[in-house]
């Protein structure tokens, strides 16, 4: 790892953490408090709950959004470290495999997922609408 890569290894995570800190500073200046997460809303409508999951998951303690600064630093550090390690590898097949996995993971995750989700959502919604209209017509 050369000197420039060592500097990048720390420069980018510090920048990401700084941006997150500035965002939360602006939120604090405008609202007067830092947001906290006390519960996670898993399903907006109780009828949509699946597999016996609760509609709202209550956390054992309040999670301050300031922890995002630390998590952002750690995740960006790991991401930059991984990229630098991949750049320095000599094994061409390994690089090609990683690039192939990344590209197809993004294509299928970001491309195929929304298409299937929208398709299923539309089919389910239109099916529910059709049955609802049938009930109104028959009644």
Secondary structure, DSSP 8 states (H G I E B T S, - for coil): --HHHHHHHHHHHHHHHHHHHHHHHHHHHHHSS--EEEEEES-SSGGG--TT--SEEEEEEEEETTHHHHHHHHHHHHHHHHHHHHHH---HHHHHHHHHHHHHHHIIIIIIHHHHHHHHHHHHHHHHHHHHHHHHHH-
